[in-house]
Amino acid sequence: MRNLYTCDNCIHNPAQYQDIGTKVGFCLKHDSLLKNSAHTTCRFFKRKDLPSFIAEEGHKEHAKEFADTKGIVFYYNKIVEPAKKYSQEHVWKTRTFDPYLHEVAIYHKAKTKWVYFEAFLASRNPIKSIIYSSLIRRYMAQCGPESDNYGIILCLSSDIGEKIDLQQKDFRIELTYEEFETLQETYLKDIVLMKLYAIQEYGAIHQDEDIMWVTDELNGALLSSWREFFASVQQLVPIIQTYIITSATSRKTFFPESLNE
């Protein structure tokens, strides 16, 4: 099993997830390119493959283990990997421009972050889907319970019902077609689950247990085929949206301007 506490499984590096994504990562926490994301980490690491409230103890242990480190370090020896800024000039001169990496780097400089999320709506692209869920999770964590981001989460909930077009070229490792077919269903499920984790984290932020544990509604679908799993997820969408609207309405944050009409 791949080390799940390395940068390629961290929400601060949105454009990669294990073997999928850009050849080079980009850490929003350290404003740095990641050339060795399967081997590096930092004390601010947050898992992509679990909701934060479930991974909390692991995050605390990891932060403690790397408490004396600064910046990005190699996991096993804690040697610092020097930070490297993203340069548009360099990627064009070297013909290494990657549109997904570029989007993340541009997002890092954007002042109004939430507006940026709309660019990822209803995308069938797996890398954009991973970026989308990661950015939303970071944004909500930074906002905290003072901001009710129900609008963003409602949009995300509609997005989980969109099909994902995962192709061999989306992997950053060389695969035979047979290897791709073996991995395809697992990664398709993971990409959808990462969006569901963002929704669950919204529930945790606002202490709404219906939303926090909404994946329980899938019952045994997690162990079924991709087709059956995705059908169950599509059926879950209106349930999720009802929970979100009910939750925000109970706090009087759901379109509060309409309360005065």
C-alpha positions in Angstrom: 0.0 0.0 0.0 1.3 3.5 -1.0 2.1 5.8 1.9 -1.2 7.7 2.5 0.6 10.5 4.4 2.6 11.9 1.5 1.9 15.0 -0.6 0.1 13.2 -3.4 -2.7 12.5 -1.0 -3.0 15.9 0.6 -5.7 18.5 -0.1 -3.1 21.3 -0.1 -1.8 19.7 -3.4 -5.1 19.7 -5.4 -4.0 18.5 -8.8 -2.7 15.1 -7.8 -4.2 12.0 -6.1 -2.0 8.9 -5.8 -1.2 7.9 -9.4 -3.6 10.4 -11.1 -3.0 14.0 -12.0 -0.3 16.4 -13.1 3.3 15.2 -13.4 4.4 17.9 -11.0 2.3 18.9 -8.0 1.8 22.3 -6.4 1.4 22.9 -2.7 -0.9 25.8 -1.9 0.3 25.8 1.7 3.9 26.4 0.8 3.5 28.0 -2.6 5.8 25.5 -4.1 6.1 23.0 -6.9 6.2 19.3 -5.8 8.5 17.1 -7.9 8.5 14.2 -5.5 5.0 14.2 -4.1 4.9 10.5 -3.5 7.9 10.8 -1.1 7.4 14.2 0.6 5.1 15.6 3.3 4.8 18.4 5.9 3.3 19.0 9.3 0.2 20.6 7.8 -0.7 17.5 5.8 -4.4 16.7 5.4 -5.7 13.5 3.8 -7.7 13.6 0.6 -9.0 10.0 1.0 -10.9 10.5 4.2 -13.1 13.2 5.7 -11.0 15.4 8.0 -13.1 14.5 11.1 -12.4 10.8 10.6 -8.7 11.4 9.9 -8.3 13.8 12.8 -6.3 11.5 15.1 -4.0 10.5 12.2 -3.5 14.2 11.3 -2.5 15.0 14.9 0.0 12.2 15.1 1.5 13.2 11.8 1.8 16.8 12.8 3.5 15.8 16.1 5.9 13.5 14.2 6.9 16.4 11.9 6.5 19.2 14.4 10.2 20.1 14.3 10.4 20.3 10.5 9.9 23.5 8.4 8.4 23.4 4.9 8.2 20.3 2.7 10.4 17.4 3.7 11.1 13.9 2.5 8.9 11.5 4.6 11.5 8.9 5.7 14.5 11.1 6.5 12.9 14.5 7.1 15.4 16.2 4.7 14.0 19.5 3.4 13.0 19.6 -0.2 13.9 23.2 -1.4 10.8 25.3 -2.3 10.4 26.1 -6.0 8.0 28.8 -7.2 5.8 28.3 -10.2 6.9 30.3 -13.3 4.8 30.8 -16.4 7.9 31.9 -18.2 9.8 28.7 -17.3 7.0 26.3 -18.3 6.5 27.9 -21.7 10.2 28.1 -22.4 10.7 24.4 -21.5 7.4 23.3 -23.2 6.2 21.9 -19.9 3.0 23.9 -19.5 0.2 21.9 -17.8 -3.3 23.6 -17.8 -4.3 21.9 -14.5 -1.1 22.9 -12.7 -1.5 26.4 -14.1 -5.1 26.6 -12.8 -4.0 25.7 -9.3 -1.1 28.2 -9.4 -3.5 30.9 -10.6 -6.0 30.0 -7.9 -3.3 30.5 -5.3 -3.0 34.2 -6.4 -6.7 34.8 -6.7 -8.2 37.2 -4.1 -11.8 36.0 -4.3 -11.4 32.3 -4.0 -15.1 31.1 -4.1 -15.8 32.6 -7.5 -13.1 30.4 -8.9 -15.0 27.2 -8.0 -17.6 27.8 -10.7 -15.0 27.0 -13.4 -15.0 23.4 -12.2 -18.7 22.8 -12.2 -20.1 19.8 -14.1 -16.7 18.8 -15.4 -16.3 15.2 -16.5 -12.5 15.6 -16.2 -11.1 13.5 -13.3 -8.2 15.9 -12.5 -10.6 18.9 -12.4 -12.9 16.9 -10.1 -10.0 16.2 -7.7 -8.9 19.9 -7.8 -12.5 21.0 -7.2 -13.2 18.9 -4.1 -9.8 19.7 -2.6 -10.1 23.4 -3.0 -13.6 23.4 -1.5 -12.4 21.4 1.5 -9.5 23.9 2.1 -11.8 26.9 1.6 -14.4 25.6 4.1 -11.8 24.8 6.7 -10.4 28.3 6.4 -13.8 29.9 6.7 -14.9 27.8 9.7 -18.5 27.8 11.0 -18.9 31.5 10.8 -19.5 31.2 7.0 -22.2 29.0 5.8 -21.0 27.8 2.3 -24.3 26.0 1.5 -24.3 27.5 -2.1 -20.9 26.0 -2.9 -21.9 22.6 -1.3 -25.2 22.5 -3.2 -23.4 23.0 -6.5 -20.9 20.3 -5.5 -23.8 17.9 -4.6 -25.2 18.3 -8.1 -21.7 17.6 -9.5 -21.4 14.2 -7.9 -24.1 13.0 -10.2 -22.0 13.8 -13.3 -20.2 11.0 -15.0 -16.4 11.1 -14.9 -14.4 10.4 -18.1 -11.2 8.7 -16.7 -8.7 7.9 -19.3 -5.3 6.2 -19.4 -3.6 9.6 -20.1 -4.9 10.9 -16.7 -2.4 8.7 -14.9 1.0 10.2 -14.2 2.6 6.7 -14.3 3.0 4.4 -17.3 0.3 1.8 -17.5 -0.7 -0.9 -19.8 -4.3 -1.0 -20.9 -4.8 -4.1 -18.8 -3.4 -2.2 -15.7 -5.6 0.8 -16.5 -8.7 -1.4 -16.6 -7.8 -2.9 -13.2 -7.4 0.5 -11.6 -10.2 2.4 -13.4 -13.1 1.4 -11.1 -11.2 2.1 -7.9 -10.2 5.6 -9.0 -13.6 6.5 -10.3 -15.1 5.6 -6.9 -12.4 7.5 -5.1 -13.0 10.7 -7.1 -16.7 10.6 -6.3 -16.0 9.9 -2.7 -13.7 12.9 -2.4 -16.6 15.1 -3.4 -18.8 13.3 -0.8 -16.1 13.9 1.8 -16.3 17.6 1.2 -20.0 17.5 1.8 -19.5 15.5 5.0 -16.9 18.1 6.2 -19.6 20.8 5.6 -21.8 18.8 7.9 -19.0 18.5 10.5 -18.3 22.2 10.4 -22.0 22.9 11.2 -22.5 19.9 13.5 -25.2 18.3 11.3 -25.0 14.6 11.7 -27.3 13.8 8.8 -24.8 15.4 6.5 -21.7 14.2 8.3 -22.7 10.5 7.9 -24.6 10.9 4.6 -22.3 8.1 3.0 -24.1 5.6 5.3 -27.1 6.0 2.8 -25.0 4.2 0.2 -25.2 1.0 2.3 -23.4 -1.8 0.4 -22.9 0.2 -2.8 -19.3 0.9 -1.9 -18.5 -2.8 -2.4 -20.5 -3.1 -5.6 -19.4 -2.4 -9.2 -18.8 1.1 -10.5 -22.1 1.1 -12.4 -24.1 0.1 -9.3 -22.1 2.5 -7.0 -22.6 5.4 -9.3 -26.4 4.7 -9.6 -26.6 4.8 -5.8 -24.7 8.1 -5.7 -27.1 9.6 -8.3 -30.1 8.6 -6.1 -28.4 10.1 -3.1 -28.1 13.6 -4.7 -31.6 14.9 -3.9 -31.3 13.5 -0.3 -28.1 15.4 0.2 -29.6 18.6 -1.2 -32.6 18.3 1.2 -30.2 17.8 4.1 -28.2 20.9 3.1 -31.2 23.1 2.6 -32.8 22.0 5.8 -29.6 22.5 7.7 -28.9 26.0 6.4 -32.6 27.0 6.9 -32.5 25.9 10.5 -29.6 28.4 11.0 -31.5 31.1 9.1 -28.5 31.3 6.7 -30.3 29.9 3.6 -30.9 33.0 1.4 -31.3 35.2 4.4 -32.2 38.2 2.2 -35.5 36.4 1.4 -36.5 36.4 5.1 -37.0 40.2 4.9 -39.3 40.1 1.9 
